[in-house]
């Protein structure tokens, strides 16, 4: 397994801890309950043993990330044959769906693999 380039990570946090999330929806770095705690996910350091939490569509997809304006709200988008899926973190009520938004069922795979380091 290859390392993810640092520029391919987005960061979210809550003043207690932070997580690094890849463009394809994998949390590769997270210490809990505080930033100085032991890492729960550390694939950033060791893709084989570091662990990660990954959520992504089961179908083929293209993914992208961006921050909402001048905020720390990270938007991870997946474009699938069925349409677009948007994951907004953290959801503090500032992000609004378009009144023209349509919803379709898209199946996701979730893998939670804690660090063994």
C-alpha positions in Angstrom: 0.0 0.0 0.0 1.3 3.4 -1.0 1.5 6.6 1.1 -1.0 9.4 0.4 0.7 12.7 -0.5 0.2 15.4 2.2 -1.4 17.8 -0.2 -4.2 15.1 -0.8 -5.4 15.5 2.9 -8.0 17.8 4.3 -8.1 18.6 8.0 -11.1 18.9 10.4 -10.9 19.6 14.1 -12.8 20.8 17.2 -10.1 22.5 19.3 -9.5 19.3 21.2 -8.3 17.1 18.4 -8.1 16.9 14.6 -8.3 14.4 11.8 -6.6 14.2 8.4 -9.0 12.9 5.7 -8.0 11.8 2.2 -9.9 12.9 -0.9 -11.5 9.5 -1.1 -12.9 9.6 2.4 -10.4 7.8 4.5 -9.5 9.2 8.0 -5.8 8.4 8.1 -4.8 10.3 11.2 -6.8 10.8 14.4 -5.8 11.0 18.1 -8.6 10.6 20.7 -9.7 12.1 23.0 -7.1 14.9 22.7 -4.4 15.9 20.1 -1.7 14.6 22.5 -3.4 11.2 22.9 -2.4 8.0 21.2 -3.4 7.7 17.6 -6.5 5.7 16.8 -5.9 5.9 13.0 -2.3 6.4 11.8 -2.2 5.3 8.1 -0.4 8.6 7.5 2.7 7.0 9.2 2.2 3.4 8.2 -0.3 2.4 5.6 -0.2 -1.3 6.6 -0.4 -1.1 10.4 -1.5 2.5 11.1 -5.2 1.9 10.7 -7.9 4.1 9.1 -11.6 4.7 8.9 -12.9 4.7 5.3 -16.3 5.5 3.9 -16.8 5.5 0.1 -19.3 4.5 -2.5 -19.5 0.8 -3.6 -19.7 1.9 -7.2 -17.1 3.6 -9.4 -16.6 7.2 -8.3 -14.5 10.3 -8.7 -13.8 12.3 -5.5 -12.8 15.8 -4.6 -12.4 17.9 -1.5 -12.8 21.6 -0.8 -13.4 23.9 2.2 -16.6 26.0 2.3 -15.5 29.6 1.9 -13.1 30.8 4.6 -14.1 28.1 7.0 -12.8 24.8 8.4 -15.9 23.0 7.0 -14.5 20.3 4.7 -16.7 19.0 1.9 -15.8 15.6 0.4 -17.7 14.9 -2.8 -18.1 11.7 -4.7 -19.4 11.6 -8.2 -21.0 8.2 -9.1 -23.0 6.9 -12.1 -26.1 7.6 -9.9 -25.2 11.2 -9.2 -23.2 13.2 -6.7 -22.8 12.5 -3.0 -21.6 15.2 -0.6 -20.3 14.7 2.9 -19.9 17.8 5.0 -17.9 17.8 8.2 -18.6 19.3 10.6 -22.3 20.0 10.0 -22.9 23.1 12.1 -26.1 24.2 10.2 -24.3 26.7 7.9 -24.3 24.4 4.9 -27.6 24.4 3.0 -28.8 22.0 0.3 -30.0 23.5 -2.9 -33.8 23.6 -3.2 -33.3 21.7 -6.5 -31.3 18.9 -4.8 -32.5 15.4 -5.7 -31.7 12.3 -3.6 -30.9 8.8 -4.8 -29.8 5.8 -2.9 -26.1 5.2 -3.1 -24.5 2.2 -1.3 -21.4 2.8 0.7 -18.7 0.6 2.2 -17.4 1.5 5.6 -14.1 0.0 7.0 -13.0 0.8 10.6 -9.5 -0.6 11.2 -7.8 0.9 14.3 -4.1 1.2 14.5 -2.0 -1.8 15.6 1.1 0.3 16.1 
